[in-house]
Amino acid sequence: MEQDPEKEKKVIQLLDSLYSFQLVNRIVKGAGILGSLYKEESQDLRNISLADKLIAMTSAVNNTPIVTANMRDYPSPFFHCITHHNLIYQKNNTDKMIDIGVIKANYPYITHKFNNRKSL
């Protein structure tokens, strides 16, 4: 695989322009609890990855939106879509489309589910 210094430089510039959050203990614990809440809500939500639960809880704790191409990882009613856009691009002379969503935690619903959850 060939290295592309110009592409690497652009990726580093992009990453440097983004805000990052520390993964603190309460977010890690919250992600575990969120997983339990998902399971109580529906068996279909069992397969959401730990990484997506960590992103979800970081968003909820910091009251920040998530931009994603996979909104299924942030299920309703725990999260709601603020907006979404179809991103159309070409690959191998074929039009492709990705649905990009901006979602936000439904904090009142998550809090309600947490306060009324089944005993552990």
Contact map, one row per residue, 1 for C-alpha under 8 A:
111000000000000000000000000000000000000000000000000000000000000000000000000000000000000000000000000000000000000000000000
111100000000000000000000000000000000000000000000000000000000000000000000000000000000000000000000000000000000000000000000
111110000000000000000000000000000000000000000000000000000000000000000000000000000000000000000000000000000000000000000000
011111110000000000000000000000000000000000000000000000000000000000000000000000000000000000000000000000000000000000000000
001111111000000000000000000000000000000000000000000000000000000000000000000000000000000000000000000000000000000000000000
000111111100000000000000000000000000000000000000000000000000000000000000000000000000000000000000000000000000000000000000
000111111110000000000000000000000000000000000000000000000000000000000000000000000000000000000000000000000000000000000000
000111111111000000000000000000000000000000000000000000000000000000000000000000000000000000000000000000000000000000000000
000011111111100000000000000000000000000000000000000000000000000000000000000000000000000000000000000000000000000000000000
000001111111110000000000000000000000000000000000000000000000000000000000000000000000000000000000000000000000000000000000
000000111111111000000000000000000000000000000000000000000000000000000000000000000000000000000000000000000000000000000000
000000011111111100000000000000000000000000000000000000000000000000000000000000000000000000000000000000000000000000000000
000000001111111110000000000000000000000000000000000000000000000000000000000000000000000000000000000000000000000000000000
000000000111111111000000000000000000000000000000000000000000000000000000000000000000000000000000000000000000000000000000
000000000011111111000000000000000000000000000000000000000000000000000000000000000000000000000000000000000000000000000000
000000000001111111100000000000000000000000000000000000000000000000000000000000000000000000000000000000000000000000000000
000000000000111111100000000000000000000000000000000000000000000000000000000000000000000000000000000000000000000000000000
000000000000011111110000000000000000000000000000000000000000000000000000000000000000000000000000000000000000000000000000
000000000000000111111000000000000000000000000000000000000000000000000000000000000000000000000000000000000000000000000000
000000000000000001111100000000000000000000000000000000000000000000000000000000000000000000000000000000000000000000000000
000000000000000000111110000000000000000000000000000000000100000000000000000000000000000000000000000000000000000000000000
000000000000000000011111000000000000000000000000000000000000000000000000000000000000000000000000000000000000000000000000
000000000000000000001111101100000000000000000000000000000100000000000000000000000000000000000000000000000000000000000000
000000000000000000000111111100000000000000000000000000000000000000000000000000000000000000000000000000000000000000000000
000000000000000000000011111110000000000000000000000000000000000000000000000000000000000000000000000000000000000000000000
000000000000000000000001111111000000000000000000000000000000000000000000000000000000000000000000000000000000000000000000
000000000000000000000011111111100000000000000000000001001100100000000000000000000000000000000000000000000000000000000000
000000000000000000000011111111110000000000000000000001001000000000000000000000000000000000000000000000000000000000000000
000000000000000000000000111111111000000000000000000000000000000000000000000000000000000000000000000000000000000000000000
000000000000000000000000011111111100000000000000000000001000000000000000000000000000000000000000000000000000000000000000
000000000000000000000000001111111110000000000000010011011000000000000000000000000000000000000000000000000000000000000000
000000000000000000000000000111111111000000000000000010000000000000000000000000000000000000000000000000000000000000000000
000000000000000000000000000011111111100000000000000000000000000000000000000000000000000000000000000000000000000001000000
000000000000000000000000000001111111110000000000000010001000000000000000000000000000000000000000000000000000000000000000
000000000000000000000000000000111111111000000101000010000000000000000000000000000000000000000000000000000000000000000000
000000000000000000000000000000011111111100000000000000000000000000000000000000000000000000000000000000000000000000000000
000000000000000000000000000000001111111110000000000000000000000000000000000000000000000000000000000000000000000011001000
000000000000000000000000000000000111111111101100000000000000000000000000000000000000000000000000000000000000000000000000
000000000000000000000000000000000011111111111100000000000000000000000000000000000000000000000000000000000000000000000000
000000000000000000000000000000000001111111100000000000000000000000000000000000000000000000000000000000000000000000000000
000000000000000000000000000000000000111111101000000000000000000000000000000000000000000000000000000000000000000000000000
000000000000000000000000000000000000011111111100000000000000000000000000000000000000000000000000000000000000000000000000
000000000000000000000000000000000000011111111100000000000000000000000000000000000000000000000000000000000000000000000000
000000000000000000000000000000000000001001111110000000000000000000000000000000000000000000000000000000000000000000000000
000000000000000000000000000000000000011011111111000000000000000000000000001000000000000000000000000000000000000000000000
000000000000000000000000000000000010011001111111000000000000000000000000000000000000000000000000000000000000000000000000
000000000000000000000000000000000000000000011111100000000000000000000000000000000000000000000000000000000000000000000000
000000000000000000000000000000000010000000001111110110000000000000000000100000000000000000000000000000000000000000000000
000000000000000000000000000000000000000000000011111110000000000000000000100000000000000000000000000000000000000000000000
000000000000000000000000000000100000000000000001111111000000000000000000000000000000000000000000000000000000000000000000
000000000000000000000000000000000000000000000000111111100000000000000000000000000000000000000000000000000000000000000000
000000000000000000000000000000000000000000000001111111110000000000000000110000000000000000000000000000000000000000000000
000000000000000000000000000000110110000000000001111111111000000000000000000000000000000000000000000000000000000000000000
000000000000000000000000001100100000000000000000011111111100000000000000000000000000000000000000000000000000000000000000
000000000000000000000000000000000000000000000000001111111110000000000000000000000000000000000000000000000000000000000000
000000000000000000000000000000100000000000000000000111111111000001000000010000000000000000000000000000001000000000000000
000000000000000000000000001101100100000000000000000011111111100000000000000000000000000000000000000000000000000000000000
000000000000000000001010001000000000000000000000000001111111110000000000000000000000000000000000000000000000000000000000
000000000000000000000000000000000000000000000000000000111111111111000000000000000000000000000000000000011000000000000000
000000000000000000000000000000000000000000000000000000011111111100000000000000000000000000000000000000011110000000000000
000000000000000000000000001000000000000000000000000000001111111000000000000000000000000000000000000000000000000000000000
000000000000000000000000000000000000000000000000000000000111111100000000000000000000000000000000000000000000000000000000
000000000000000000000000000000000000000000000000000000000011111110000000000000000000000000000000000000011000000000000000
000000000000000000000000000000000000000000000000000000000011011111000000000000000000000000000000000000010000000000000000
000000000000000000000000000000000000000000000000000000000010001111100000000000000000000000000000000001111000000000000000
000000000000000000000000000000000000000000000000000000010010000111110000000000000000000000000000000011110000000000000000
000000000000000000000000000000000000000000000000000000000000000011111000000000000000000000000000000111100000000000000000
000000000000000000000000000000000000000000000000000000000000000001111110000000000000000000000000000111100000000000000000
000000000000000000000000000000000000000000000000000000000000000000111110000000000000000000000000011110000000000000000000
000000000000000000000000000000000000000000000000000000000000000000011111110000000000000000000000000110000000000000000000
000000000000000000000000000000000000000000000000000000000000000000011111111000000000000000000000000010100000000000000000
000000000000000000000000000000000000000000000000000000000000000000000111111000000000000000000000000000000000000000000000
000000000000000000000000000000000000000000000001100100000000000000000111111000000000000000000000000000000000000000000000
000000000000000000000000000000000000000000000000000100010000000000000111111101100000000000000000000000100000000000000000
000000000000000000000000000000000000000000001000000000000000000000000011111111110000000000000000000000000000000000000000
000000000000000000000000000000000000000000000000000000000000000000000000011111110000000000000000000000000000000000000000
000000000000000000000000000000000000000000000000000000000000000000000000001111110000000000000000000000000100100000000000
000000000000000000000000000000000000000000000000000000000000000000000000011111110000000000000000000000001110110000000000
000000000000000000000000000000000000000000000000000000000000000000000000011111111000000000000000000000111100000000000000
000000000000000000000000000000000000000000000000000000000000000000000000001111111100000000000000000000111100000000000000
000000000000000000000000000000000000000000000000000000000000000000000000000000111111000000000000000011110000000000000000
000000000000000000000000000000000000000000000000000000000000000000000000000000011111000000000000000011110000000000000000
000000000000000000000000000000000000000000000000000000000000000000000000000000001111100000000000000011100000000000000000
000000000000000000000000000000000000000000000000000000000000000000000000000000001111110000000000001111000000000000000000
000000000000000000000000000000000000000000000000000000000000000000000000000000000011111000000000001110000000000000000000
000000000000000000000000000000000000000000000000000000000000000000000000000000000001111100000000111100000000000000000000
000000000000000000000000000000000000000000000000000000000000000000000000000000000000111110000000111100000000000000000000
000000000000000000000000000000000000000000000000000000000000000000000000000000000000011111000011110000000000000000000000
000000000000000000000000000000000000000000000000000000000000000000000000000000000000001111100011100000000000000000000000
000000000000000000000000000000000000000000000000000000000000000000000000000000000000000111111111000000000000000000000000
000000000000000000000000000000000000000000000000000000000000000000000000000000000000000011111111000000000000000000000000
000000000000000000000000000000000000000000000000000000000000000000000000000000000000000001111100000000000000000000000000
000000000000000000000000000000000000000000000000000000000000000000000000000000000000000001111110000000000000000000000000
000000000000000000000000000000000000000000000000000000000000000000000000000000000000000001111111000000000000000000000000
000000000000000000000000000000000000000000000000000000000000000000000000000000000000000111101111100000000000000000000000
000000000000000000000000000000000000000000000000000000000000000000000000000000000000000111100111110000000000000000000000
000000000000000000000000000000000000000000000000000000000000000000000000000000000000011110000011111000000000000000000000
000000000000000000000000000000000000000000000000000000000000000000001000000000000000011100000001111100000000000000000000
000000000000000000000000000000000000000000000000000000000000000000001000000000000001111000000000111110000000000000000000
000000000000000000000000000000000000000000000000000000000000000000111100000000000001111000000000011111000000000000000000
000000000000000000000000000000000000000000000000000000000000000001111110000000001111100000000000001111100000000000000000
000000000000000000000000000000000000000000000000000000000000000011110000000000001111000000000000000111110000000000000000
000000000000000000000000000000000000000000000000000000000000000011110010010000111110000000000000000011111000000000000000
000000000000000000000000000000000000000000000000000000000011001111000000000000111100000000000000000001111100000000000000
000000000000000000000000000000000000000000000000000000010011001010000000000001110000000000000000000000111110010000000000
000000000000000000000000000000000000000000000000000000000001000000000000000011110000000000000000000000011111110000000000
000000000000000000000000000000000000000000000000000000000001000000000000000001000000000000000000000000001111111000000000
000000000000000000000000000000000000000000000000000000000000000000000000000000000000000000000000000000000111111100000000
000000000000000000000000000000000000000000000000000000000000000000000000000011000000000000000000000000000111111110000000
000000000000000000000000000000000000000000000000000000000000000000000000000001000000000000000000000000001111111111000000
000000000000000000000000000000000000000000000000000000000000000000000000000000000000000000000000000000000011111111100000
000000000000000000000000000000000000000000000000000000000000000000000000000000000000000000000000000000000001111111110000
000000000000000000000000000000000000100000000000000000000000000000000000000000000000000000000000000000000000111111111000
000000000000000000000000000000001000100000000000000000000000000000000000000000000000000000000000000000000000011111111000
000000000000000000000000000000000000000000000000000000000000000000000000000000000000000000000000000000000000001111111000
000000000000000000000000000000000000000000000000000000000000000000000000000000000000000000000000000000000000000111111100
000000000000000000000000000000000000100000000000000000000000000000000000000000000000000000000000000000000000000011111110
000000000000000000000000000000000000000000000000000000000000000000000000000000000000000000000000000000000000000000011111
000000000000000000000000000000000000000000000000000000000000000000000000000000000000000000000000000000000000000000001111
000000000000000000000000000000000000000000000000000000000000000000000000000000000000000000000000000000000000000000000111
